[in-house]
Amino acid sequence: MKKILTLGALALGLTFSASAQKMASCCARPAGNLSASATEAFAMLAADKDFSGGHDAPLPYEFKGEGKMIEFKTPDGSTGKGFEIKSAKPSNKYLFVIHEWWGLNDYIKKEAATFAAEMPGVNVIAVDLYDGKLATTPEDAGKYMGEVKTERAAAILKGAQLYAGPKAQLASIGWCFGGGWSLQEALLGGKQTVGCVMYYGMPEKDVAKLKTLNTDVLGIFASQDKWINAEVVGQFKKDMASAGKKVTVVSYEADHAFANPSNPKFNKEYAAKAHGQALTYLRGKFKVKA
């Protein structure tokens, strides 16, 4: 049974089909250095043995659907990468999908394609915050996540925004590592931001930054999650209230990654409900008819 802790937009679950090959979850216990930024705090988890030890390497999987890899200029003088599925008709609506700690692999491309199919008229870009690196082992995943620099990741997201254009409406979704960065994307998007879903993500702790949000925030969590736990979520709710912003938290009585069919704690019923609710939320933000 799920608990609706605050009213507003509804939850988004990770919706890989049950037949998809195995993909591990990607989150862990909050870092002890609470003075670090949200993104740095999450990156520190790469050195946590409980974090890396709880991840099985994903089995090989090849995505064969529509979409293509793209490159775009970034404000730091470099280029960024992403996987884009364009709307069949010209559109200024963009959903940014942000990967887990494995990187922008074919599982994330599949997830991007699912959203594109379910929201006609919305361009979907899975943004690569690892600059082309892909992890196939927990050791590599931890290494790559730990190497992410806040300034570079922010530049990649800003580059994606510039690629979308100044008139684009932006929303974002990410899980674990990507969940925290989904919130950062919403902050970086300024007045162009229309929606934000952070799934198991490390919340932003700077109230001054949260005050700049141009949207409400949807967070979906699991009450039995040992890492992004009730204390972390509770503090985020307080911080958002202090910032005068709206956050909707939906908590399912389940364990971390309950919506991921490759996880031993997978709950098919909750995952299906969360995904249906998520579409209502995102379609509402983009004004897309069901």
PyMOL commands that set and color helices and strands:
alter all, ss='L'
color gray80, all
select helices_A, chain A and resi 38-47+49-53+106-118+138-147+150-164+177-192+207-210+230-243+268-286
alter helices_A, ss='H'
color red, helices_A
select strands_A, chain A and resi 2-4+68-73+79-85+93-98+123-128+169-175+193-199+217-222+247-252
alter strands_A, ss='S'
color yellow, strands_A
deselect
rebuild
show_as cartoon
